[in-house]
């Protein structure tokens, strides 16, 4: 079971994932986000063999670094098509079913930060703001609603550090709220105009601390038991009255 979430912000694209892998009933942590030599960060929801096939075909892919939108899209499609062929049985039937992933990069040619959802059947879709991908549709939907519930935020104007915290929190909330076999710690990968890569634990610690502090602040706010403010001291207008003198607007 895997959850991948992605967010575009003003200066980068950020991906997040859970860490848990279950092999023969044993739970362990594994890397689920990767970065190619082309500056493309990615994560996939599907069989481990599919992940390995995607990684291998990226290594063999001829593509300029930080590709433009169209070139990057075609490169991802080619890699996914090759991985899908690797995942077929001798009779041509797919092994493990349909799989997909989120791919993100900065394009030097167009100056854009691109977030692409791609599947093994050849379908691809650019995400305008954010996107999620999961082995479980319900898990992916949970994370998607986490972004959607903050729809008042203009995601593309967020500074990078705020985007890291937000995508970390949304992914962690989905993991904590899931009954499925997913678990933290949350992993992050970032692609900017100058660099792309998976964050190590040293770089992740400030993000985790900020996300935890934000969650504690939310919990504290919900647990407040302060009495409502004295209505006699309220300065707002009373329905049906025009001003503080109590004069009615109706004639």
Secondary structure, DSSP 8 states (H G I E B T S, - for coil): --EEEEEE-SSEEEEEE--EEEETTEEEE----EE-TTS-EEEEES-HHHHHHHHHHHHT----SS--HHHHHHHHHHHHHHHHHHTB-TTS-BSS---EEEEEEE-TTT--EEEEEEETTS-EEE-SSEEEEESSHHHHHHHHHHHHTTTTS-GGGS-HHHHHHHHHHHHHHHHHT--SS-----EEEEEESS-EEE--HHHHHHHHHHHHHHHHHHHHHHT-------GGG--S--TTBSSTT--BS--
